[in-house]
Amino acid sequence: MLIGTVIGNVWSTQKDRSLEGLRFLVVRPLDAAGAGTAETVVAVDPLGAGVGERVLVAFGRAARHAIGRGHDIGFQTAVVGIVDRIELPGVSLGPHEDADAST
């Protein structure tokens, strides 16, 4: 699992049938200091998270279970939670705060 910030949406008019009706988000993972990394992941979103929100992303079987499609899906990354607050040693972030703003 990882914690990240939703930075965008992905629309696809042509996709595998197992992905029909699913919403896709672009998520930027957070590092241990609470800052965004340079990489991004695309995750299915069954919860309705919005751009700017912090989310918990699961991979593999946990993601497929959260999507509710078992093993018959062509995707292995899903939003499984919308984060209210993150507290780590030296870092405390609300849902829309940047790590730099909290220091």
C-alpha positions as CSV (number, residue, x, y, z in Angstrom):
1,M,0.0,0.0,0.0
2,L,1.0,3.6,-0.4
3,I,-0.4,7.0,0.6
4,G,-0.6,9.6,-2.1
5,T,-2.3,12.7,-3.4
6,V,-4.8,12.6,-6.3
7,I,-3.4,14.9,-9.0
8,G,-5.7,14.1,-11.9
9,N,-8.1,11.9,-13.7
10,V,-7.8,9.5,-16.6
11,W,-10.5,9.0,-19.2
12,S,-10.5,6.0,-21.6
13,T,-13.3,5.4,-24.1
14,Q,-11.7,2.1,-25.3
15,K,-10.6,-0.4,-22.6
16,D,-10.8,-4.0,-21.5
17,R,-14.4,-5.0,-20.7
18,S,-13.4,-5.8,-17.1
19,L,-12.7,-2.1,-16.6
20,E,-16.0,-0.7,-18.0
21,G,-17.7,1.5,-15.5
22,L,-14.6,2.2,-13.4
23,R,-13.1,5.6,-12.7
24,F,-9.4,6.1,-12.9
25,L,-7.2,8.6,-10.9
26,V,-3.6,9.7,-11.2
27,V,-2.0,9.5,-7.8
28,R,1.4,11.0,-6.7
29,P,2.8,8.9,-3.9
30,L,4.1,10.6,-0.7
31,D,7.6,9.9,0.7
32,A,8.2,9.4,4.4
33,A,8.6,13.2,4.9
34,G,5.1,13.8,3.5
35,A,6.4,15.3,0.2
36,G,5.2,14.1,-3.2
37,T,7.5,11.9,-5.2
38,A,8.3,12.3,-8.9
39,E,6.5,9.2,-9.9
40,T,2.8,8.6,-10.3
41,V,0.4,5.6,-10.4
42,V,-3.0,5.2,-12.0
43,A,-5.6,3.7,-9.6
44,V,-9.2,2.6,-9.9
45,D,-11.4,4.7,-7.6
46,P,-14.5,3.1,-6.2
47,L,-14.8,5.7,-3.4
48,G,-15.2,9.0,-5.3
49,A,-11.9,10.8,-4.2
50,G,-11.2,14.1,-5.8
51,V,-8.2,16.0,-7.0
52,G,-6.1,17.2,-4.1
53,E,-7.3,14.6,-1.7
54,R,-4.9,12.2,0.1
55,V,-5.7,8.5,-0.6
56,L,-4.6,5.1,0.5
57,V,-3.8,2.9,-2.5
58,A,-3.7,-0.9,-2.5
59,F,-2.2,-3.3,-5.0
60,G,-2.8,-6.8,-6.2
61,R,-5.5,-8.9,-4.5
62,A,-6.4,-6.2,-2.0
63,A,-7.1,-3.8,-4.9
64,R,-9.1,-6.3,-6.8
65,H,-11.2,-7.1,-3.7
66,A,-11.8,-3.4,-3.1
67,I,-13.0,-3.0,-6.7
68,G,-15.3,-5.9,-6.1
69,R,-14.3,-7.8,-9.2
70,G,-12.3,-10.7,-7.7
71,H,-9.6,-11.9,-9.9
72,D,-11.3,-11.3,-13.3
73,I,-10.1,-7.8,-13.8
74,G,-7.3,-6.3,-15.8
75,F,-6.2,-3.9,-13.1
76,Q,-4.3,-4.2,-9.8
77,T,-4.3,-0.8,-8.2
78,A,-7.2,0.8,-6.3
79,V,-8.0,3.6,-3.9
80,V,-9.1,1.9,-0.7
81,G,-9.4,4.9,1.6
82,I,-9.6,8.7,1.7
83,V,-7.1,9.9,4.3
84,D,-8.2,12.4,6.9
85,R,-4.8,13.0,8.6
86,I,-1.3,11.6,8.5
87,E,1.0,11.7,11.5
88,L,4.6,10.6,11.4
89,P,7.6,11.6,13.5
90,G,8.1,15.2,12.5
91,V,5.3,15.3,10.0
92,S,1.6,16.0,10.5
93,L,-0.6,16.5,7.5
94,G,-4.3,17.2,7.0
95,P,-6.1,16.1,3.8
96,H,-4.9,19.1,1.7
97,E,-1.7,20.3,3.4
98,D,1.8,20.1,1.8
99,A,4.7,18.8,3.8
100,D,6.5,22.2,3.4
101,A,3.5,24.1,4.8
102,S,3.4,22.1,8.0
103,T,6.9,22.7,9.2
